[in-house]
Each structure stands twice: as structure tokens, then as C-alpha cells.
Amino acid sequence: MIDLHLHTLYSDGVSTPEQVAEEAQKMNLVAIALTDHDTIEGCARLAKACSERDIEFIPGTELSTDIEGHEMHLLGYYLDTGNDELIRETTRYQLNRTNRVHGLIEQLNTIGVNLHADQVFDLAKCKAPGRPHVARALVKHGFCGTMDEAFTRYLRKSAPGWVPKVNVDFAEGIRVIHEAGGLAVMAHPGLNKIDHLIPRMVEAGLDGIECWHTKHPKSTAKRYREMAARLGLLITGGSDCHGPSTGRHPLIGTVHVPYRILDEMKHRLAGSTTRSQI
């Protein structure tokens, strides 16, 4: 089995790359991908940790994009992490995230929650900070008892501390992934509820959709597998593990994704390379 949706402390996960590789080994996974939000920084460390454990590693990311006012995450796989365009664009995405944290803090301050941006950044210690880091800071500094409370009271959409994130257009995200030699896959479509827009994404070059996901029941996974077959898309899957949470084991490896999925992805990439050389 494999897991193609994982996060580390280089974005909003809590595990080091080495800890992720260790957990993957415990779960007998033969291949994993790193898909930290809007960054590729952790890929080198996880590649090394996987090599030491004889686990196949796929460098990736999860880009924050927008389609018709809907936030949509794009998973990029088999990326050339040394690609200049990818590095420039992920740096731009990270700036959007940093600016949003400042906006969230300003909004929280206006409603009497005196959290400081430095308290969030000191806790995050990464270039791709996000709402989970703000939630953790709210808990750490006594404004909330749990992260769930932080999101419910302040950070979820329509809550008093909410500030929207500025994302790039989805077609631009697909272009960046392709420019870096990768495959562009729509993350957890069952959570987005924008199925009617998927054909438009396909026209822009979308390569696949994530069918298996922690929050996709079997019926949802089946529906997206059937959709992928109709649209000629790849299917992928993963746990979307962010590391262990209070009283719970990490989700890594709990979504069963067969290795043949990687064979199909490699075949698609090989075909793309052949066409580009003609």
C-alpha cells in the first residue's frame, strides 16, 4: 500500500520528515508522497529518510488555488524540486499565507483577542503558516481550550476572526505543476462540492482526482473513480495525515491505496515526456 497525501512541520503538520518515514515503515507502506501546503522544503529530508528505509518517495506539494470563488487545493506529484518557476511560485504562495496570518491577527485583535503575530510565527517555525498555527497559538496562550474550539469560535468561515485567503487561479496552479514536470491532481473533491467545475479543470490540464481520502466514504470514492474513468483522469489517494493529535495515532496508512496507482501515474508521465519531445 501507499499514501500520497502527507504533511510535516514544514507546513501545518506536527511531525518531522524523519518521523513521517518512521511511521510509514511501521505501517509497511512501500511508497509515500509529501504534499505540504504551498512548499517543497521538506522533500529533501523526507527523500533521505525514505531512502534509508527502502521506501519509494514522491516529491510533491499541495497548492492553494481558486476557481470561481471556491478554494481548491491542487496536489502536485513527481515535481522537480529544483525547478526555478516552482520555487518562485511557492515562495509567492507562502507570502500569501504569511499575509493572511497578519490579517487574522488584526481581525482577532479587533474583537478583543490580543494574540500577536510573532506568537504564531514562533510556534509555526515554517514558511507556510496557516490557520492551524493560529489555532495552536490561541490554545497555547490561553484564549481557547482546544483547536476545535479555536476554529469554531474564531477561525472557521463566517466566524468573527475569519479572513479569506488570497489564492492564485487554478489554471495557474496546474501550469506551475506541469512546468516542474509533475502531475496535477484535485485534492479531496468530496469536501469541495464543486463537481460541476471539474470538466473545466480537465480542459485546463488537470491530470487526476483524489478518490480515496480519510473523509471520503466508500460511496464517495466510488463516485469519483467512476467520474475519473469518464473524464480520462488518473485516480490517487491518501490519508491527509498531519501527524498525531491529542490521544490519537497518526492517520498515515489508514486509507488503503494500491501501488498500481503509482504505475498508472508513471505511465502518464512517460507519455507526457514522449509527447513533449516530438
Buried (B, 14 or more C-beta within 10 A) or exposed (E): BBBBBBBBBBBBBBBBBBBBBBBBBEBEBEBBBBBBBBBBBBBBBBBEBBEEEEBBBBBBBBBBBBBEEEBBBBBBBBBBBEBEEBBEBBEEBBEBBBEBBBBBBEBBBEEEBEBEBEBBBEBBEBBBBBBBBBBBBBBBBEBBEEBEBBBEBBBEEEBEBBBEBBBBEBBBBBBBBBBBBBBBBBBBBBBBEBEEBBEBBBEBBBBBBBBBBBEBEEEBBEBBBEBBEEBEBBBBBBBBBBBBEEEEEBBBBBBEBEEEBBEEBEEBBEEBEEEEEE
